Amino acid sequence: MERLLIILAVLICVVAGVAVVGMSARSRRAPLRMGSELDAEDEHLLIGTVGPSQSLIDREAEVLDPRLLDVESFDLKPIPAPERTARIAPPPPEAPESGR
């Protein structure tokens, strides 16, 4: 009886080994890869322009001297603080029959 179990276990191992070798032999095909959406003509989209980027600062604009601004000539008024309001009374407790 023990011999039969040993032979059956060896047979199961051989069948499993053959299945693994068969699956690995089938997987030796070329990998599936998607084609690129961009061709060689679209290289400028990938790389972009090489060199310094254009500055957003207008270097030819007139520079203003802060001493020319006369702050005292401005009609500045302080912002009035809001008046304090009286405390609002807390809401009355709800009646027991309200369901809360």
C-alpha positions as protocol buffer text, in pm:
chain_id: "A"
residue {
  index: 1
  type: MET
  ca { x: 0 y: 0 z: 0 }
}
residue {
  index: 2
  type: GLU
  ca { x: 281 y: 236 z: 85 }
}
residue {
  index: 3
  type: ARG
  ca { x: 451 y: 159 z: -245 }
}
residue {
  index: 4
  type: LEU
  ca { x: 137 y: 252 z: -431 }
}
residue {
  index: 5
  type: LEU
  ca { x: 122 y: 592 z: -253 }
}
residue {
  index: 6
  type: ILE
  ca { x: 492 y: 656 z: -327 }
}
residue {
  index: 7
  type: ILE
  ca { x: 450 y: 566 z: -695 }
}
residue {
  index: 8
  type: LEU
  ca { x: 140 y: 789 z: -715 }
}
residue {
  index: 9
  type: ALA
  ca { x: 329 y: 1084 z: -555 }
}
residue {
  index: 10
  type: VAL
  ca { x: 621 y: 1040 z: -796 }
}
residue {
  index: 11
  type: LEU
  ca { x: 378 y: 1021 z: -1089 }
}
residue {
  index: 12
  type: ILE
  ca { x: 206 y: 1345 z: -974 }
}
residue {
  index: 13
  type: CYS
  ca { x: 547 y: 1519 z: -947 }
}
residue {
  index: 14
  type: VAL
  ca { x: 642 y: 1404 z: -1299 }
}
residue {
  index: 15
  type: VAL
  ca { x: 310 y: 1529 z: -1441 }
}
residue {
  index: 16
  type: ALA
  ca { x: 353 y: 1864 z: -1263 }
}
residue {
  index: 17
  type: GLY
  ca { x: 711 y: 1894 z: -1393 }
}
residue {
  index: 18
  type: VAL
  ca { x: 600 y: 1818 z: -1749 }
}
residue {
  index: 19
  type: ALA
  ca { x: 325 y: 2083 z: -1719 }
}
residue {
  index: 20
  type: VAL
  ca { x: 575 y: 2344 z: -1594 }
}
residue {
  index: 21
  type: VAL
  ca { x: 822 y: 2265 z: -1873 }
}
residue {
  index: 22
  type: GLY
  ca { x: 543 y: 2283 z: -2131 }
}
residue {
  index: 23
  type: MET
  ca { x: 417 y: 2621 z: -2005 }
}
residue {
  index: 24
  type: SER
  ca { x: 768 y: 2768 z: -1995 }
}
residue {
  index: 25
  type: ALA
  ca { x: 837 y: 2646 z: -2350 }
}
residue {
  index: 26
  type: ARG
  ca { x: 522 y: 2818 z: -2477 }
}
residue {
  index: 27
  type: SER
  ca { x: 613 y: 3150 z: -2315 }
}
residue {
  index: 28
  type: ARG
  ca { x: 927 y: 3197 z: -2526 }
}
residue {
  index: 29
  type: ARG
  ca { x: 755 y: 3418 z: -2780 }
}
residue {
  index: 30
  type: ALA
  ca { x: 826 y: 3784 z: -2841 }
}
residue {
  index: 31
  type: PRO
  ca { x: 678 y: 4013 z: -2574 }
}
residue {
  index: 32
  type: LEU
  ca { x: 372 y: 4211 z: -2672 }
}
residue {
  index: 33
  type: ARG
  ca { x: 452 y: 4580 z: -2695 }
}
residue {
  index: 34
  type: MET
  ca { x: 238 y: 4869 z: -2804 }
}
residue {
  index: 35
  type: GLY
  ca { x: 363 y: 5090 z: -3081 }
}
residue {
  index: 36
  type: SER
  ca { x: 469 y: 5443 z: -3000 }
}
residue {
  index: 37
  type: GLU
  ca { x: 219 y: 5719 z: -3068 }
}
residue {
  index: 38
  type: LEU
  ca { x: 502 y: 5954 z: -3165 }
}
residue {
  index: 39
  type: ASP
  ca { x: 718 y: 5897 z: -3471 }
}
residue {
  index: 40
  type: ALA
  ca { x: 1065 y: 6023 z: -3555 }
}
residue {
  index: 41
  type: GLU
  ca { x: 904 y: 6330 z: -3715 }
}
residue {
  index: 42
  type: ASP
  ca { x: 754 y: 6422 z: -3377 }
}
residue {
  index: 43
  type: GLU
  ca { x: 1091 y: 6447 z: -3205 }
}
residue {
  index: 44
  type: HIS
  ca { x: 1049 y: 6822 z: -3149 }
}
residue {
  index: 45
  type: LEU
  ca { x: 746 y: 6745 z: -2930 }
}
residue {
  index: 46
  type: LEU
  ca { x: 950 y: 6520 z: -2704 }
}
residue {
  index: 47
  type: ILE
  ca { x: 1268 y: 6721 z: -2678 }
}
residue {
  index: 48
  type: GLY
  ca { x: 1147 y: 7076 z: -2733 }
}
residue {
  index: 49
  type: THR
  ca { x: 1368 y: 7370 z: -2802 }
}
residue {
  index: 50
  type: VAL
  ca { x: 1714 y: 7368 z: -2653 }
}
residue {
  index: 51
  type: GLY
  ca { x: 1849 y: 7690 z: -2511 }
}
residue {
  index: 52
  type: PRO
  ca { x: 1749 y: 7963 z: -2270 }
}
residue {
  index: 53
  type: SER
  ca { x: 1378 y: 8023 z: -2234 }
}
residue {
  index: 54
  type: GLN
  ca { x: 1231 y: 8363 z: -2303 }
}
residue {
  index: 55
  type: SER
  ca { x: 1206 y: 8578 z: -1990 }
}
residue {
  index: 56
  type: LEU
  ca { x: 864 y: 8700 z: -1880 }
}
residue {
  index: 57
  type: ILE
  ca { x: 1018 y: 9018 z: -1733 }
}
residue {
  index: 58
  type: ASP
  ca { x: 1014 y: 9324 z: -1958 }
}
residue {
  index: 59
  type: ARG
  ca { x: 1374 y: 9441 z: -1927 }
}
residue {
  index: 60
  type: GLU
  ca { x: 1313 y: 9749 z: -2141 }
}
residue {
  index: 61
  type: ALA
  ca { x: 1039 y: 9896 z: -1918 }
}
residue {
  index: 62
  type: GLU
  ca { x: 1096 y: 10220 z: -1728 }
}
residue {
  index: 63
  type: VAL
  ca { x: 1218 y: 10174 z: -1373 }
}
residue {
  index: 64
  type: LEU
  ca { x: 1021 y: 10374 z: -1116 }
}
residue {
  index: 65
  type: ASP
  ca { x: 1205 y: 10547 z: -836 }
}
residue {
  index: 66
  type: PRO
  ca { x: 1031 y: 10479 z: -502 }
}
residue {
  index: 67
  type: ARG
  ca { x: 1142 y: 10823 z: -374 }
}
residue {
  index: 68
  type: LEU
  ca { x: 915 y: 10985 z: -631 }
}
residue {
  index: 69
  type: LEU
  ca { x: 607 y: 10860 z: -452 }
}
residue {
  index: 70
  type: ASP
  ca { x: 494 y: 11114 z: -192 }
}
residue {
  index: 71
  type: VAL
  ca { x: 311 y: 10904 z: 65 }
}
residue {
  index: 72
  type: GLU
  ca { x: 201 y: 11209 z: 264 }
}
residue {
  index: 73
  type: SER
  ca { x: 5 y: 11342 z: -33 }
}
residue {
  index: 74
  type: PHE
  ca { x: -226 y: 11041 z: -29 }
}
residue {
  index: 75
  type: ASP
  ca { x: -556 y: 11091 z: 151 }
}
residue {
  index: 76
  type: LEU
  ca { x: -536 y: 10789 z: 377 }
}
residue {
  index: 77
  type: LYS
  ca { x: -802 y: 10741 z: 641 }
}
residue {
  index: 78
  type: PRO
  ca { x: -792 y: 10470 z: 903 }
}
residue {
  index: 79
  type: ILE
  ca { x: -1045 y: 10195 z: 866 }
}
residue {
  index: 80
  type: PRO
  ca { x: -1299 y: 10219 z: 1146 }
}
residue {
  index: 81
  type: ALA
  ca { x: -1325 y: 9920 z: 1374 }
}
residue {
  index: 82
  type: PRO
  ca { x: -1664 y: 9749 z: 1377 }
}
residue {
  index: 83
  type: GLU
  ca { x: -1879 y: 9815 z: 1679 }
}
residue {
  index: 84
  type: ARG
  ca { x: -1921 y: 9535 z: 1925 }
}
residue {
  index: 85
  type: THR
  ca { x: -2263 y: 9381 z: 1927 }
}
residue {
  index: 86
  type: ALA
  ca { x: -2445 y: 9252 z: 2230 }
}
residue {
  index: 87
  type: ARG
  ca { x: -2425 y: 8884 z: 2298 }
}
residue {
  index: 88
  type: ILE
  ca { x: -2689 y: 8677 z: 2132 }
}
residue {
  index: 89
  type: ALA
  ca { x: -2898 y: 8479 z: 2375 }
}
residue {
  index: 90
  type: PRO
  ca { x: -2862 y: 8102 z: 2341 }
}
residue {
  index: 91
  type: PRO
  ca { x: -3160 y: 7928 z: 2184 }
}
residue {
  index: 92
  type: PRO
  ca { x: -3421 y: 7804 z: 2428 }
}
residue {
  index: 93
  type: PRO
  ca { x: -3410 y: 7436 z: 2510 }
}
residue {
  index: 94
  type: GLU
  ca { x: -3641 y: 7233 z: 2293 }
}
residue {
  index: 95
  type: ALA
  ca { x: -3955 y: 7080 z: 2429 }
}
residue {
  index: 96
  type: PRO
  ca { x: -3929 y: 6709 z: 2522 }
}
residue {
  index: 97
  type: GLU
  ca { x: -4196 y: 6621 z: 2269 }
}
residue {
  index: 98
  type: SER
  ca { x: -3992 y: 6757 z: 1977 }
}
residue {
  index: 99
  type: GLY
  ca { x: -3830 y: 6417 z: 1919 }
}
residue {
  index: 100
  type: ARG
  ca { x: -3466 y: 6512 z: 1972 }
}
